[in-house]
Amino acid sequence: MAITEEEFAELIEPKADIEKVSTISSAGKTFSTRIPKDVMDELGISKGDKIIWSVKKGSNEIQIKLEKKNGS
């Protein structure tokens, strides 16, 4: 059964309530990015929290997980 391009796009479109873009900058040998305020507020991110990056080799897919400093 064939599907239309619109149906395909809907299948692969991420389901998100908030979508923001961050620009990667360079500070010498390291890259950094800022977390948008809307995202920080929604997730309750604070100083000392950690982001865990999971990368699928050979693709541009990533998954990030927030680890709160207080363990929640």
FINU-596945 format. One record per atom (N, C-alpha, C): residue in three letters; residue number from 1; z, x, y; atom name. Coordinates in steps of 0.001 Angstrom, whole numbers. Each point is the difference from the previous one (the first is absolute). Example, Ala and Ser with C-alpha at 12.3 -4.5 7.8 and 13.67 -1.06 7.14 Angstrom:
% residues 2
[ALA 1 [7800 13190 -5690] N] [ALA 1 [0 -890 1190] CA] [ALA 1 [0 900 1200] C] [SER 2 [-720 -350 1050] N] [SER 2 [60 820 1190] CA] [SER 2 [730 -770 1090] C] 
This chain:
% residues 72
[MET 1 [0 845 -1173] N] [MET 1 [0 -845 1173] CA] [MET 1 [0 890 1236] C] [ALA 2 [-916 -215 886] N] [ALA 2 [-116 798 1222] CA] [ALA 2 [882 -590 1096] C] [ILE 3 [460 882 897] N] [ILE 3 [763 -456 1157] CA] [ILE 3 [-687 484 1266] C] [THR 4 [280 -649 1098] N] [THR 4 [-613 389 1266] CA] [THR 4 [724 1210 584] C] [GLU 5 [-624 627 988] N] [GLU 5 [637 1137 681] CA] [GLU 5 [1303 -422 660] C] [GLU 6 [32 -1206 550] N] [GLU 6 [1209 -497 647] CA] [GLU 6 [1131 -168 -1016] C] [GLU 7 [-321 -537 -1176] N] [GLU 7 [1003 -165 -1052] CA] [GLU 7 [507 1354 -477] C] [PHE 8 [-921 960 -128] N] [PHE 8 [393 1348 -428] CA] [PHE 8 [912 643 1036] C] [ALA 9 [-357 -125 1279] N] [ALA 9 [815 584 1067] CA] [ALA 9 [1405 -599 -10] C] [GLU 10 [105 -1300 -262] N] [GLU 10 [1310 -643 -37] CA] [GLU 10 [835 511 -1176] C] [LEU 11 [-650 308 -1114] N] [LEU 11 [709 515 -1174] CA] [LEU 11 [594 1381 236] C] [ILE 12 [-722 845 730] N] [ILE 12 [455 1378 167] CA] [ILE 12 [773 226 1294] C] [GLU 13 [-1 -986 900] N] [GLU 13 [725 127 1266] CA] [GLU 13 [1503 36 -270] C] [PRO 14 [703 1001 553] N] [PRO 14 [1453 47 -193] CA] [PRO 14 [667 -1251 555] C] [LYS 15 [998 -467 -706] N] [LYS 15 [770 -1157 460] CA] [LYS 15 [1182 533 806] C] [ALA 16 [-56 -174 1304] N] [ALA 16 [1057 543 862] CA] [ALA 16 [263 -941 1158] C] [ASP 17 [1249 -71 401] N] [ASP 17 [358 -783 1182] CA] [ASP 17 [-101 839 1264] C] [ILE 18 [172 1303 -141] N] [ILE 18 [-102 920 1133] CA] [ILE 18 [-963 1115 -400] C] [GLU 19 [-969 271 840] N] [GLU 19 [-912 1119 -233] CA] [GLU 19 [-142 763 1304] C] [LYS 20 [390 1251 -7] N] [LYS 20 [-55 844 1192] CA] [LYS 20 [-688 1317 -366] C] [VAL 21 [-513 682 988] N] [VAL 21 [-674 1284 -199] CA] [VAL 21 [806 1089 687] C] [SER 22 [190 1119 -697] N] [SER 22 [639 1180 581] CA] [SER 22 [-1013 1136 2] C] [THR 23 [-2 773 1063] N] [THR 23 [-883 1160 90] CA] [THR 23 [750 1236 -457] C] [ILE 24 [-649 811 -819] N] [ILE 24 [610 1233 -495] CA] [ILE 24 [-232 1094 1033] C] [SER 25 [1070 720 338] N] [SER 25 [-116 1114 942] CA] [SER 25 [418 1288 -693] C] [SER 26 [-300 1108 636] N] [SER 26 [306 1298 -588] CA] [SER 26 [993 742 878] C] [ALA 27 [1020 541 -648] N] [ALA 27 [991 820 695] CA] [ALA 27 [64 1338 -734] C] [GLY 28 [-970 847 272] N] [GLY 28 [-51 1283 -702] CA] [GLY 28 [-505 -178 -1422] C] [LYS 29 [850 347 -979] N] [LYS 29 [-406 -53 -1407] CA] [LYS 29 [293 -1339 -660] C] [THR 30 [643 -930 718] N] [THR 30 [335 -1288 -590] CA] [THR 30 [-691 -1133 752] C] [PHE 31 [-228 -1080 -708] N] [PHE 31 [-541 -1209 606] CA] [PHE 31 [1135 -1004 145] C] [SER 32 [-89 -843 1006] N] [SER 32 [1025 -1026 178] CA] [SER 32 [-660 -1283 490] C] [THR 33 [727 -1095 -161] N] [THR 33 [-437 -1294 505] CA] [THR 33 [1222 -775 445] C] [ARG 34 [-202 -936 866] N] [ARG 34 [1099 -849 468] CA] [ARG 34 [-76 -1333 -729] C] [ILE 35 [1153 -571 -256] N] [ILE 35 [69 -1306 -645] CA] [ILE 35 [23 -1050 1106] C] [PRO 36 [-927 -961 -42] N] [PRO 36 [-26 -1026 1043] CA] [PRO 36 [1321 -776 70] C] [LYS 37 [406 -375 1210] N] [LYS 37 [1271 -691 219] CA] [LYS 37 [100 -1297 -800] C] [ASP 38 [-1078 -768 -70] N] [ASP 38 [21 -1251 -772] CA] [ASP 38 [368 261 -1452] C] [VAL 39 [-531 1082 -554] N] [VAL 39 [275 365 -1395] CA] [VAL 39 [1446 469 -132] C] [MET 40 [443 832 928] N] [MET 40 [1387 483 -31] CA] [MET 40 [985 -1155 67] C] [ASP 41 [-259 -944 901] N] [ASP 41 [889 -1147 151] CA] [ASP 41 [23 -854 -1265] C] [GLU 42 [-1161 -278 -558] N] [GLU 42 [-89 -845 -1192] CA] [GLU 42 [720 620 -1189] C] [LEU 43 [-130 1329 -162] N] [LEU 43 [609 680 -1146] CA] [LEU 43 [1410 515 280] C] [GLY 44 [427 -81 1244] N] [GLY 44 [1330 496 350] CA] [GLY 44 [103 1500 -148] C] [ILE 45 [-1060 702 352] N] [ILE 45 [-35 1465 -137] CA] [ILE 45 [878 636 1072] C] [SER 46 [767 997 -411] N] [SER 46 [827 733 951] CA] [SER 46 [-43 1490 -306] C] [LYS 47 [522 790 910] N] [LYS 47 [19 1453 -139] CA] [LYS 47 [675 383 -1323] C] [GLY 48 [-640 897 -735] N] [GLY 48 [542 460 -1275] CA] [GLY 48 [-604 -692 -1207] C] [ASP 49 [-666 -1159 205] N] [ASP 49 [-702 -649 -1105] CA] [ASP 49 [-1178 877 -419] C] [LYS 50 [-452 -159 -1229] N] [LYS 50 [-1092 828 -515] CA] [LYS 50 [-1165 -865 -449] C] [ILE 51 [-1202 549 112] N] [ILE 51 [-1203 -645 -521] CA] [ILE 51 [-474 825 -1184] C] [ILE 52 [-201 -678 -1123] N] [ILE 52 [-517 650 -1207] CA] [ILE 52 [-1485 -346 -90] C] [TRP 53 [-849 1032 -79] N] [TRP 53 [-1443 -172 -64] CA] [TRP 53 [-468 164 -1435] C] [SER 54 [-739 -965 -517] N] [SER 54 [-620 96 -1318] CA] [SER 54 [-1512 -37 221] C] [VAL 55 [-698 1016 -500] N] [VAL 55 [-1432 143 245] CA] [VAL 55 [-747 13 -1329] C] [LYS 56 [-1049 -791 -86] N] [LYS 56 [-856 -2 -1182] CA] [LYS 56 [-1080 1053 223] C] [LYS 57 [7 1065 -820] N] [LYS 57 [-963 1084 167] CA] [LYS 57 [-1428 -516 -117] C] [GLY 58 [-874 587 801] N] [GLY 58 [-1409 -352 -43] CA] [GLY 58 [-328 -1307 716] C] [SER 59 [950 -538 724] N] [SER 59 [-263 -1238 739] CA] [SER 59 [669 92 1365] C] [ASN 60 [-198 -1019 796] N] [ASN 60 [696 -40 1283] CA] [ASN 60 [1109 -1045 -46] C] [GLU 61 [521 -265 -1194] N] [GLU 61 [1060 -991 -177] CA] [GLU 61 [1369 666 74] C] [ILE 62 [887 -619 768] N] [ILE 62 [1387 460 48] CA] [ILE 62 [921 -1195 -136] C] [GLN 63 [1187 280 -433] N] [GLN 63 [1056 -1008 -12] CA] [GLN 63 [1209 678 626] C] [ILE 64 [650 -688 915] N] [ILE 64 [1190 582 590] CA] [ILE 64 [1201 -888 -313] C] [LYS 65 [1142 644 -133] N] [LYS 65 [1237 -706 -313] CA] [LYS 65 [1064 513 959] C] [LEU 66 [808 -908 504] N] [LEU 66 [1059 364 926] CA] [LEU 66 [1294 205 -758] C] [GLU 67 [645 1135 226] N] [GLU 67 [1312 283 -588] CA] [GLU 67 [991 51 1147] C] [LYS 68 [884 -997 54] N] [LYS 68 [980 -76 1078] CA] [LYS 68 [1107 1020 -230] C] [LYS 69 [497 610 1066] N] [LYS 69 [1037 1013 -125] CA] [LYS 69 [1292 -573 -554] C] [ASN 70 [218 -1317 199] N] [ASN 70 [1214 -625 -524] CA] [ASN 70 [-184 -547 -1424] C] [GLY 71 [-1179 262 -595] N] [GLY 71 [-238 -361 -1385] CA] [GLY 71 [-533 -1397 -243] C] [SER 72 [-286 -765 1050] N] [SER 72 [-534 -1347 -228] CA] [SER 72 [-1504 -37 37] C] 
